[in-house]
Amino acid sequence: MRPSLARPLLPLLLAAGPALAQGPAAPPRPATVWVPVEEPMSALLNGGHRLVSASGPSFVLERGGKYVVCEVRPAGGMRAAPETTSTCHRLN
């Protein structure tokens, strides 16, 4: 391109630069459905679920291809809870 033609196009290219660099917007992420489970984690384990993953206070249980995520809250702590509790949710 000759310098005489590049000069008028330069402001247009600079203004369009960020728009040209950005790709299409990412599609929205689908929501994960968490279905509350009324049973405590101990009852799920006693009922045939097996522990497949643990990270901190979170545990993933599985039985027959169905997964449950549980969070265990130990007794004591800042809340001075009298007993250990768990909250579990089905993923599928």
N, CA, C and O atoms as a MOPAC input file, in Angstrom:
PM7 MOZYME 1SCF
protein

 N      0.85100 1    -1.15800 1     0.00000 1
 C      0.00000 1     0.00000 1     0.00000 1
 C      0.90400 1     1.22900 1     0.00000 1
 O      1.90000 1     1.28900 1     0.72100 1
 N      0.54400 1     2.18100 1    -0.80200 1
 C      1.35100 1     3.38700 1    -0.89100 1
 C      1.11800 1     4.24400 1     0.34400 1
 O      0.00200 1     4.25700 1     0.86300 1
 N      2.12900 1     4.96400 1     0.84000 1
 C      1.98800 1     5.79900 1     2.02900 1
 C      0.86700 1     6.81300 1     1.91000 1
 O      0.23300 1     7.13800 1     2.91400 1
 N      0.60600 1     7.31200 1     0.74100 1
 C     -0.45600 1     8.31500 1     0.59700 1
 C     -1.82900 1     7.70300 1     0.83900 1
 O     -2.73600 1     8.40400 1     1.28900 1
 N     -2.00800 1     6.40800 1     0.55300 1
 C     -3.28900 1     5.75000 1     0.79800 1
 C     -3.40600 1     5.26100 1     2.24200 1
 O     -4.50900 1     5.20500 1     2.78600 1
 N     -2.30000 1     4.91200 1     2.85700 1
 C     -2.31900 1     4.38300 1     4.21600 1
 C     -2.69700 1     5.45100 1     5.22900 1
 O     -3.34700 1     5.15100 1     6.23100 1
 N     -2.30300 1     6.67900 1     4.98400 1
 C     -2.55000 1     7.73600 1     5.95300 1
 C     -4.03900 1     7.92600 1     6.25000 1
 O     -4.39200 1     8.01100 1     7.42600 1
 N     -4.94100 1     7.99700 1     5.25300 1
 C     -6.36200 1     8.16700 1     5.58200 1
 C     -6.97900 1     6.91700 1     6.22400 1
 O     -7.96200 1     7.03600 1     6.95600 1
 N     -6.43700 1     5.73900 1     5.97300 1
 C     -7.01000 1     4.50700 1     6.52400 1
 C     -6.53800 1     4.21900 1     7.94500 1
 O     -7.17400 1     3.45000 1     8.66600 1
 N     -5.44200 1     4.82000 1     8.34800 1
 C     -4.87500 1     4.52600 1     9.65800 1
 C     -5.84900 1     4.77400 1    10.80300 1
 O     -5.97900 1     3.89600 1    11.65500 1
 N     -6.54500 1     5.91600 1    10.88300 1
 C     -7.49700 1     6.09500 1    11.98600 1
 C     -8.61400 1     5.05900 1    11.99100 1
 O     -9.06400 1     4.64200 1    13.05900 1
 N     -9.06500 1     4.64000 1    10.81600 1
 C    -10.11700 1     3.61200 1    10.75400 1
 C     -9.61300 1     2.26900 1    11.27600 1
 O    -10.31500 1     1.57400 1    12.01000 1
 N     -8.39200 1     1.91100 1    10.89000 1
 C     -7.83400 1     0.64200 1    11.35200 1
 C     -7.57400 1     0.65900 1    12.85800 1
 O     -7.80600 1    -0.34100 1    13.53700 1
 N     -7.09800 1     1.78400 1    13.38000 1
 C     -6.86300 1     1.88300 1    14.81800 1
 C     -8.16700 1     1.80400 1    15.60100 1
 O     -8.22200 1     1.17600 1    16.65800 1
 N     -9.20300 1     2.43100 1    15.09300 1
 C    -10.49800 1     2.40200 1    15.78300 1
 C    -11.11200 1     1.01400 1    15.73500 1
 O    -11.78300 1     0.60900 1    16.68400 1
 N    -10.90000 1     0.27600 1    14.65500 1
 C    -11.49200 1    -1.05300 1    14.49900 1
 C    -10.63200 1    -2.13200 1    15.13700 1
 O    -11.08600 1    -3.26700 1    15.27900 1
 N     -9.40800 1    -1.81000 1    15.52300 1
 C     -8.48800 1    -2.80300 1    16.07200 1
 C     -9.06200 1    -3.65700 1    17.18200 1
 O     -9.04600 1    -4.88200 1    17.06100 1
 N     -9.57800 1    -3.06400 1    18.27800 1
 C    -10.12500 1    -3.89800 1    19.34300 1
 C    -11.30900 1    -4.73700 1    18.88200 1
 O    -11.46100 1    -5.87600 1    19.32400 1
 N    -12.14400 1    -4.20100 1    18.01000 1
 C    -13.29800 1    -4.96300 1    17.53300 1
 C    -12.84200 1    -6.13200 1    16.67000 1
 O    -13.43100 1    -7.21200 1    16.71500 1
 N    -11.80100 1    -5.91300 1    15.89100 1
 C    -11.29100 1    -7.00300 1    15.05900 1
 C    -10.60800 1    -8.06900 1    15.89500 1
 O    -10.64100 1    -9.24700 1    15.53800 1
 N     -9.99000 1    -7.67700 1    17.00300 1
 C     -9.26600 1    -8.62700 1    17.84700 1
 C    -10.20900 1    -9.51000 1    18.65000 1
 O     -9.85400 1   -10.63900 1    18.98700 1
 N    -11.38800 1    -9.02500 1    18.95800 1
 C    -12.33000 1    -9.79800 1    19.75300 1
 C    -13.06100 1   -10.78600 1    18.86600 1
 O    -13.50400 1   -10.43500 1    17.77200 1
 N    -13.18800 1   -11.99300 1    19.32200 1
 C    -13.94200 1   -13.00400 1    18.59500 1
 C    -15.41300 1   -12.89700 1    18.96800 1
 O    -15.82000 1   -11.95500 1    19.64800 1
 N    -16.19800 1   -13.85000 1    18.52900 1
 C    -17.60600 1   -13.84000 1    18.90800 1
 C    -17.75200 1   -14.04300 1    20.42300 1
 O    -16.92700 1   -14.70000 1    21.05800 1
 N    -18.79100 1   -13.48100 1    20.96900 1
 C    -19.03200 1   -13.60400 1    22.40800 1
 C    -19.25400 1   -15.07100 1    22.76700 1
 O    -19.87400 1   -15.81700 1    22.01000 1
 N    -18.74700 1   -15.47100 1    23.91400 1
 C    -18.92900 1   -16.84800 1    24.37900 1
 C    -20.40300 1   -17.07600 1    24.71400 1
 O    -21.06900 1   -16.17700 1    25.22900 1
 N    -20.91300 1   -18.27100 1    24.42400 1
 C    -22.31500 1   -18.53900 1    24.75900 1
 C    -22.48200 1   -18.56400 1    26.27400 1
 O    -21.53500 1   -18.87200 1    26.99800 1
 N    -23.67100 1   -18.24600 1    26.75300 1
 C    -23.88500 1   -18.28100 1    28.20900 1
 C    -23.69300 1   -19.70100 1    28.73500 1
 O    -23.99100 1   -20.68200 1    28.05300 1
 N    -23.19100 1   -19.78400 1    29.95100 1
 C    -22.96300 1   -21.09000 1    30.56200 1
 C    -24.28000 1   -21.60800 1    31.13400 1
 O    -24.99000 1   -20.87800 1    31.82700 1
 N    -24.60600 1   -22.86600 1    30.84300 1
 C    -25.85400 1   -23.41200 1    31.38700 1
 C    -25.74500 1   -23.61900 1    32.90100 1
 O    -24.67100 1   -23.90600 1    33.42900 1
 N    -26.84700 1   -23.47100 1    33.56200 1
 C    -26.88500 1   -23.63100 1    35.01900 1
 C    -26.86000 1   -25.11500 1    35.38400 1
 O    -27.48600 1   -25.94300 1    34.72200 1
 N    -26.13400 1   -25.42900 1    36.43800 1
 C    -26.14400 1   -26.78600 1    36.98800 1
 C    -27.30700 1   -26.88500 1    37.96600 1
 O    -27.48600 1   -26.02200 1    38.82500 1
 N    -28.07900 1   -27.92900 1    37.82700 1
 C    -29.23200 1   -28.11400 1    38.70200 1
 C    -28.78400 1   -28.90900 1    39.92900 1
 O    -28.32600 1   -30.04500 1    39.81300 1
 N    -28.92400 1   -28.29500 1    41.10200 1
 C    -28.58700 1   -28.93300 1    42.37000 1
 C    -29.89100 1   -29.32200 1    43.04300 1
 O    -30.65600 1   -28.45600 1    43.46800 1
 N    -30.14800 1   -30.61000 1    43.14300 1
 C    -31.36100 1   -31.10500 1    43.78300 1
 C    -31.01700 1   -31.48200 1    45.21700 1
 O    -30.21400 1   -32.38900 1    45.43800 1
 N    -31.60700 1   -30.80700 1    46.19200 1
 C    -31.29500 1   -31.12700 1    47.58600 1
 C    -31.62500 1   -32.58500 1    47.93100 1
 O    -32.63900 1   -33.12900 1    47.49500 1
 N    -30.75100 1   -33.19400 1    48.71600 1
 C    -30.95500 1   -34.56100 1    49.20400 1
 C    -31.22500 1   -34.44600 1    50.69300 1
 O    -30.46100 1   -33.81100 1    51.42100 1
 N    -32.29000 1   -35.04700 1    51.13900 1
 C    -32.68200 1   -34.93200 1    52.55200 1
 C    -31.84600 1   -35.80700 1    53.47500 1
 O    -31.78000 1   -35.54400 1    54.67600 1
 N    -31.20500 1   -36.84600 1    52.93700 1
 C    -30.42800 1   -37.75200 1    53.77300 1
 C    -29.03900 1   -37.17400 1    54.05000 1
 O    -28.47500 1   -36.49200 1    53.19300 1
 N    -28.48700 1   -37.43500 1    55.22600 1
 C    -27.10700 1   -37.00900 1    55.50000 1
 C    -26.12900 1   -37.90600 1    54.73500 1
 O    -26.48500 1   -38.98900 1    54.27000 1
 N    -24.90700 1   -37.43200 1    54.61900 1
 C    -23.87900 1   -38.16900 1    53.89200 1
 C    -23.68000 1   -39.56700 1    54.46600 1
 O    -23.47900 1   -40.51800 1    53.71000 1
 N    -23.73000 1   -39.70800 1    55.76200 1
 C    -23.53900 1   -41.03300 1    56.37700 1
 C    -24.61700 1   -42.01100 1    55.92200 1
 O    -24.31500 1   -43.18200 1    55.69300 1
 N    -25.86100 1   -41.56500 1    55.78400 1
 C    -26.93500 1   -42.44700 1    55.32400 1
 C    -26.72400 1   -42.83400 1    53.86200 1
 O    -26.99900 1   -43.97200 1    53.48000 1
 N    -26.23600 1   -41.89800 1    53.03800 1
 C    -25.96400 1   -42.21700 1    51.63600 1
 C    -24.86300 1   -43.27200 1    51.53700 1
 O    -24.97700 1   -44.21700 1    50.75800 1
 N    -23.79400 1   -43.11100 1    52.32900 1
 C    -22.71400 1   -44.09900 1    52.31100 1
 C    -23.19700 1   -45.45400 1    52.80700 1
 O    -22.84000 1   -46.48800 1    52.24200 1
 N    -24.00000 1   -45.45500 1    53.85100 1
 C    -24.54200 1   -46.72000 1    54.37600 1
 C    -25.52500 1   -47.34700 1    53.40100 1
 O    -25.74200 1   -48.55800 1    53.44000 1
 N    -26.12300 1   -46.54600 1    52.52900 1
 C    -27.10000 1   -47.04100 1    51.56200 1
 C    -26.50000 1   -47.49100 1    50.24200 1
 O    -27.24200 1   -47.86700 1    49.33400 1
 N    -25.18200 1   -47.46600 1    50.10900 1
 C    -24.55900 1   -48.00600 1    48.90100 1
 C    -23.78800 1   -47.01100 1    48.06000 1
 O    -23.12600 1   -47.41600 1    47.10400 1
 N    -23.84400 1   -45.72900 1    48.37300 1
 C    -23.02200 1   -44.77300 1    47.63600 1
 C    -21.55700 1   -45.01400 1    48.00200 1
 O    -21.25100 1   -45.48300 1    49.09800 1
 N    -20.66000 1   -44.68800 1    47.07500 1
 C    -19.23100 1   -44.81200 1    47.36300 1
 C    -18.57500 1   -43.45700 1    47.16300 1
 O    -18.99900 1   -42.66900 1    46.31800 1
 N    -17.55600 1   -43.19700 1    47.93500 1
 C    -16.81400 1   -41.95100 1    47.87000 1
 C    -15.88700 1   -41.99900 1    46.65500 1
 O    -15.07000 1   -42.91200 1    46.53400 1
 N    -16.01200 1   -41.00700 1    45.74500 1
 C    -15.15000 1   -40.99600 1    44.55500 1
 C    -14.19600 1   -39.81000 1    44.53100 1
 O    -13.22700 1   -39.81400 1    43.77200 1
 N    -14.45700 1   -38.78600 1    45.36000 1
 C    -13.58400 1   -37.62700 1    45.38400 1
 C    -13.77300 1   -36.86900 1    46.68600 1
 O    -14.87000 1   -36.83600 1    47.24400 1
 N    -12.69000 1   -36.25800 1    47.16800 1
 C    -12.75900 1   -35.43900 1    48.37300 1
 C    -11.82800 1   -34.25600 1    48.20000 1
 O    -10.70100 1   -34.40200 1    47.72700 1
 N    -12.30900 1   -33.08300 1    48.58900 1
 C    -11.49600 1   -31.87500 1    48.53400 1
 C    -11.96000 1   -30.95800 1    49.65600 1
 O    -13.03100 1   -30.35500 1    49.58100 1
 N    -11.13700 1   -30.86000 1    50.70000 1
 C    -11.54200 1   -30.04600 1    51.84900 1
 C    -12.79800 1   -30.62200 1    52.48200 1
 O    -12.85800 1   -31.81700 1    52.77300 1
 N    -13.80200 1   -29.77900 1    52.69600 1
 C    -15.02800 1   -30.28200 1    53.31500 1
 C    -16.03000 1   -30.83000 1    52.30200 1
 O    -17.14300 1   -31.19200 1    52.68300 1
 N    -15.65900 1   -30.90200 1    51.00500 1
 C    -16.58500 1   -31.37000 1    49.96100 1
 C    -16.24500 1   -32.78500 1    49.52000 1
 O    -15.07700 1   -33.14800 1    49.38300 1
 N    -17.29000 1   -33.57300 1    49.30200 1
 C    -17.13700 1   -34.96500 1    48.90000 1
 C    -18.07300 1   -35.25600 1    47.74500 1
 O    -19.19300 1   -34.74500 1    47.70700 1
 N    -17.62000 1   -36.07900 1    46.79600 1
 C    -18.46800 1   -36.53000 1    45.69700 1
 C    -18.71500 1   -38.01600 1    45.91200 1
 O    -17.78100 1   -38.80200 1    46.07300 1
 N    -19.99400 1   -38.38600 1    45.91100 1
 C    -20.40600 1   -39.77700 1    46.08400 1
 C    -21.03700 1   -40.25200 1    44.78800 1
 O    -21.58300 1   -39.45400 1    44.02600 1
 N    -20.96100 1   -41.57200 1    44.53400 1
 C    -21.53500 1   -42.13900 1    43.31700 1
 C    -22.21600 1   -43.45200 1    43.63000 1
 O    -21.75700 1   -44.22400 1    44.47200 1
 N    -23.31300 1   -43.69400 1    42.94300 1
 C    -23.99800 1   -44.98800 1    43.02400 1
 C    -24.77300 1   -45.17400 1    41.73300 1
 O    -25.67700 1   -44.39700 1    41.42600 1
 N    -24.42100 1   -46.19700 1    40.98000 1
 C    -25.13200 1   -46.50500 1    39.73800 1
 C    -25.07700 1   -45.39000 1    38.70100 1
 O    -26.04900 1   -45.17600 1    37.97700 1
 N    -23.95800 1   -44.67900 1    38.61800 1
 C    -23.82600 1   -43.61700 1    37.62900 1
 C    -24.48100 1   -42.30600 1    38.02400 1
 O    -24.51100 1   -41.37100 1    37.22500 1
 N    -25.00400 1   -42.21800 1    39.23500 1
 C    -25.61000 1   -40.98800 1    39.75200 1
 C    -24.66700 1   -40.39400 1    40.78600 1
 O    -24.10900 1   -41.10400 1    41.62300 1
 N    -24.50100 1   -39.07300 1    40.71300 1
 C    -23.52400 1   -38.39600 1    41.56800 1
 C    -24.20100 1   -37.45100 1    42.55400 1
 O    -25.20000 1   -36.80400 1    42.23800 1
 N    -23.63400 1   -37.38700 1    43.75200 1
 C    -24.09900 1   -36.51300 1    44.82000 1
 C    -22.88800 1   -35.77100 1    45.36800 1
 O    -21.83600 1   -36.36800 1    45.59500 1
 N    -23.04000 1   -34.47000 1    45.58000 1
 C    -21.98000 1   -33.66400 1    46.18800 1
 C    -22.41800 1   -33.32400 1    47.60800 1
 O    -23.53100 1   -32.84200 1    47.81900 1
 N    -21.55000 1   -33.57300 1    48.57600 1
 C    -21.86800 1   -33.28500 1    49.97500 1
 C    -20.82200 1   -32.34600 1    50.56200 1
 O    -19.64000 1   -32.42000 1    50.22400 1
 N    -21.27200 1   -31.47400 1    51.43600 1
 C    -20.37400 1   -30.61900 1    52.20800 1
 C    -20.55500 1   -30.98700 1    53.67300 1
 O    -21.67400 1   -31.00700 1    54.18300 1
 N    -19.45300 1   -31.27600 1    54.34000 1
 C    -19.49300 1   -31.66600 1    55.74900 1
 C    -19.05900 1   -30.48300 1    56.59800 1
 O    -18.05000 1   -29.83400 1    56.32400 1
 N    -19.83500 1   -30.22100 1    57.62300 1
 C    -19.49800 1   -29.16100 1    58.59100 1
 C    -19.21800 1   -29.83500 1    59.92600 1
 O    -20.12800 1   -30.38700 1    60.54600 1
 N    -17.96000 1   -29.79600 1    60.37600 1
 C    -17.60700 1   -30.48100 1    61.62200 1
 C    -18.18300 1   -29.78400 1    62.85200 1
 O    -18.50500 1   -28.59600 1    62.83000 1
 N    -18.29700 1   -30.54400 1    63.89500 1
 C    -18.76300 1   -29.98800 1    65.18100 1
 C    -17.76600 1   -28.94300 1    65.66700 1
 O    -16.58800 1   -28.97400 1    65.31200 1
 N    -18.26000 1   -28.02300 1    66.48200 1
 C    -17.38900 1   -26.98000 1    67.02500 1
 C    -17.25100 1   -25.83800 1    66.04200 1
 O    -18.23100 1   -25.41000 1    65.43300 1
 N    -16.04200 1   -25.34700 1    65.89000 1
 C    -15.78900 1   -24.25700 1    64.96100 1
 C    -16.34100 1   -22.94100 1    65.47300 1
 O    -16.65300 1   -22.79900 1    66.65500 1
 N    -16.45500 1   -21.98800 1    64.57400 1
 C    -16.91700 1   -20.63900 1    64.93300 1
 C    -18.37500 1   -20.63800 1    65.39500 1
 O    -18.79200 1   -19.78800 1    66.18100 1
 N    -19.13900 1   -21.60900 1    64.89100 1
 C    -20.56500 1   -21.67100 1    65.26400 1
 C    -20.79600 1   -22.44100 1    66.55400 1
 O    -21.90300 1   -22.44100 1    67.09100 1
 N    -19.76900 1   -23.08900 1    67.04600 1
 C    -19.87600 1   -23.93700 1    68.23000 1
 C    -20.99400 1   -24.97900 1    68.07200 1
 O    -21.77100 1   -25.22700 1    68.99400 1
 N    -21.05000 1   -25.57900 1    66.87900 1
 C    -22.07700 1   -26.58400 1    66.59700 1
 C    -21.85000 1   -27.81700 1    67.47100 1
 O    -20.71000 1   -28.23700 1    67.66600 1
 N    -22.91800 1   -28.38900 1    67.99100 1
 C    -22.77700 1   -29.54300 1    68.87300 1
 C    -22.47800 1   -30.85100 1    68.14100 1
 O    -22.02000 1   -31.80800 1    68.76600 1
 N    -22.72800 1   -30.91400 1    66.82300 1
 C    -22.50900 1   -32.16300 1    66.09300 1
 C    -22.08000 1   -31.87700 1    64.65400 1
 O    -22.28300 1   -30.77800 1    64.13800 1
 N    -21.49500 1   -32.86700 1    64.02800 1
 C    -21.09900 1   -32.75100 1    62.62400 1
 C    -22.33300 1   -32.92500 1    61.76000 1
 O    -23.13700 1   -33.82800 1    61.99100 1
 N    -22.48700 1   -32.05000 1    60.75300 1
 C    -23.63600 1   -32.12600 1    59.84600 1
 C    -23.13800 1   -32.16000 1    58.40300 1
 O    -21.97000 1   -31.88600 1    58.12500 1
 N    -24.04900 1   -32.50200 1    57.49300 1
 C    -23.71800 1   -32.49300 1    56.06400 1
 C    -24.90600 1   -31.96900 1    55.27600 1
 O    -26.06000 1   -32.10600 1    55.68200 1
 N    -24.59000 1   -31.36800 1    54.13900 1
 C    -25.60800 1   -30.92100 1    53.18300 1
 C    -25.24800 1   -31.55600 1    51.85100 1
 O    -24.11900 1   -31.41300 1    51.38300 1
 N    -26.19800 1   -32.26000 1    51.23200 1
 C    -25.91400 1   -32.96500 1    49.98700 1
 C    -26.87700 1   -32.54200 1    48.87600 1
 O    -28.02200 1   -32.17100 1    49.13100 1
 N    -26.38200 1   -32.61000 1    47.64200 1
 C    -27.17600 1   -32.26300 1    46.45900 1
 C    -26.87900 1   -33.24600 1    45.33700 1
 O    -25.72400 1   -33.60500 1    45.10500 1
 N    -27.92500 1   -33.68000 1    44.64400 1
 C    -27.77500 1   -34.55200 1    43.47300 1
 C    -27.39500 1   -33.71500 1    42.26900 1
 O    -27.88900 1   -32.60100 1    42.09600 1
 N    -26.51200 1   -34.25600 1    41.43600 1
 C    -26.12700 1   -33.57100 1    40.20500 1
 C    -26.86100 1   -34.11700 1    38.99000 1
 O    -27.12800 1   -33.37200 1    38.04700 1
 N    -27.19100 1   -35.39700 1    38.99600 1
 C    -27.88700 1   -35.98600 1    37.84500 1
 C    -28.84000 1   -37.07000 1    38.28200 1
 O    -29.51100 1   -37.67600 1    37.44800 1

